[in-house]
Amino acid sequence: MGSTGEPDRKRRHFSSISPTAATAKKNPFFPSSEEKKIDTAVLQFQNQKLVQKLETQKVEYSALENKFAQLKERQQPYDSTLKVVNKSWEELITDLESCSMRARESSNGQESRCLSIIEDVTPHPSHDAFLSRLMETGATESSSADNCPNQMEEDRETGIPRTKNIVSNILAAVDNLWHLKGGLYAAVLKDLQDGGSKQKASSNLQSEVKNLRLALMDLHLKHKSLTRELQSRQDIDAKEKAKLNRLKGELESAVKELEECNCKLAALRAERDVTKGAFFPVLNLGNKHVAGDRVRDEQRDLRDMESVHKELMDQASHQLLELKGLHDGRIKVLQQLYNLQNTLKSVKCLSSSKAFLSVKNQLEKSKSEVFKYQALFEKLQVEKDNLAWRETELNMKIDLVDVFRRSSAVTDSKIADLGIEIQKQIDEKNRIEMRLEEASREPGRKEIIAEFRALVSSFPEDMSAMQRQLSKYKEAALDIHILRADVLSLTNVLERKVKECETLLASSADQVAEIHKLQAMLFDLFMNSNMHPTIYEFLWRMLGMAINGIDMLVEKVSVL
């Protein structure tokens, strides 16, 4: 702004101006003042327009900033869940790949060992159906949003062969297991077609297999729902990222517009300063005398010029105040941008801090321990089933050997009894012949011989009757021996089955206790390490299904 001594100095200069110079300068001075007035009016109008534009841009910027803050607040709860889901998904894929490879190798080994059984059995036509169900779930696909970035498409392209490999390994293992089950089922049906209890056992096994298939279908449906939920979350994340990118672009454009407005304001300010400096021209001073009326006119003109100058100075001060306000607003906007950058840096620092990394490592360790215990539990379950099958086969073989041994002992005893009886009959025949010879030498041998002949003639009938009675007695004794052998074998089998039931009950109680411990550990992990609720629910349901299976087995054993 101009100083207060400037009007006095100009007044002194005008008082010393000559009349000819005043008349010479008076005519061209007023048109220039009118032009300056027009220029100031134009500048005022332009300044008003710029102020309005700045106000609208401020409002738009504040609205965009509020929208950006709201979107950021909405995005914050999804970031941690997305990170956890992505990490758990990667771990699940790697674990599935390794488990599928091991299952395929183990199933190939079992198939090579049991090839003689499987050759007679036709496979189940479920490969295509299961593959189609898996492909319907969309587990091998990532987000399907239109605004999804290229990185997610590359991750999807790289993840498809892994998922296909996993699915092929799982299908091969399942097919091999179904082949093995079909072969064992056919072999057991061939060997156990006559026994009612064995048919009951086979029907129980069929029901258990059906229950296992239903459980597998339930797991598949849960997996399908989880994949749908994950896909929806990925779609939402892609949309939010697209909105954030769009808002960033709008924010950058708004910042550019503000910079352009600042440049325009600086140019206008420079023009105003130039016009302010060139508003009053420097008048040539002279030492000539002026008439009184001319002096009064010049003084009146000077007063008018001073009033116009004051008005222009007031307008300039008002514009300076407005420019200061705009400058303060610009500083506030820059401060807000700086605060936003600091918050972003603080979020990055928090994500890279030691406490966050330690919690993250603890969560990963707990997840790895849970998966390890789950794998051990499944391995023990498979080993338990294999041992149960082997034990039942060995028990059947031992029972058959016992029956054959007892039947051979009974036949040996019968052969010995028959040999002794034959020897007795031979001795009796020899004794009778000796008595006949002795009687033929004595007197009255004809009568004695006749009696002996009658006696000998009656011998075949008596012998046949005795032989019939003896055969009846032998058959009865044989039946008694067979029944005793059967009773002994059945008592042994019953005792062994009772012992097996006791061991199964004890092992089931131990397994239930271990499962309860695992549930407690899982609950502690969920409460202490921020485990994802879907993973916790999935593991909890698996443990509950294991407990229900053990309870059903205990009920069957108690019924038997």
Number of C-alpha atoms within 10 A of each C-alpha: 10 9 6 8 8 9 16 10 10 15 14 10 15 19 15 15 20 20 19 14 15 20 12 11 13 13 10 10 12 13 11 14 15 11 11 16 14 12 14 17 12 12 15 15 12 13 17 13 12 15 17 12 13 18 13 12 16 17 12 14 18 13 12 17 16 12 14 17 13 12 16 13 11 12 16 11 10 15 12 12 15 15 11 18 17 14 13 17 13 13 16 13 16 15 17 18 20 14 16 22 19 15 19 22 15 15 20 16 13 14 17 11 11 15 14 11 18 23 12 13 17 11 17 10 9 13 14 10 10 14 14 11 13 17 14 11 17 14 17 18 17 22 21 14 15 10 14 18 13 9 9 15 15 11 12 15 14 11 16 15 12 16 18 15 14 21 20 17 22 20 19 20 21 18 19 22 19 17 24 22 17 19 22 16 18 16 15 14 14 10 11 15 10 10 10 10 10 15 15 11 13 16 12 13 13 13 12 15 13 12 13 13 12 12 14 12 12 12 15 16 15 13 16 18 13 17 18 15 12 19 19 16 17 21 19 16 19 20 16 17 17 16 15 17 12 12 17 14 12 14 17 12 12 17 17 12 14 18 13 12 16 17 12 13 18 13 12 15 16 12 13 17 14 11 14 17 11 11 14 14 9 9 13 12 14 16 9 11 13 16 9 10 9 15 19 11 12 19 15 12 14 17 14 12 16 15 12 14 17 12 12 16 15 13 14 19 13 12 17 14 12 14 18 12 12 17 14 12 14 17 12 12 17 13 12 13 13 12 12 13 12 12 12 12 12 12 12 11 12 13 13 11 11 11 11 13 13 11 14 16 13 15 19 18 13 18 19 14 12 17 16 13 13 16 14 12 17 12 12 12 13 12 12 12 12 12 12 13 12 12 13 12 12 12 15 13 12 14 16 13 12 17 18 12 13 19 17 12 15 19 15 12 14 16 12 12 13 14 12 12 13 12 12 12 13 12 12 12 12 12 12 14 12 12 12 16 13 11 17 15 9 10 9 10 16 12 12 15 16 11 12 17 13 11 11 14 11 11 12 12 11 12 13 11 12 12 13 12 12 15 12 12 12 15 13 12 14 17 13 13 18 18 12 13 19 16 12 15 18 14 12 14 16 12 12 13 15 14 12 15 17 14 12 16 19 13 13 18 15 12 16 18 13 13 17 15 12 18 17 12 14 19 15 12 18 17 10 12 18 12 21 14 11 11 15 16 11 15 18 16 13 15 19 15 13 17 18 13 16 19 16 13 16 18 12 12 16 11 7 9
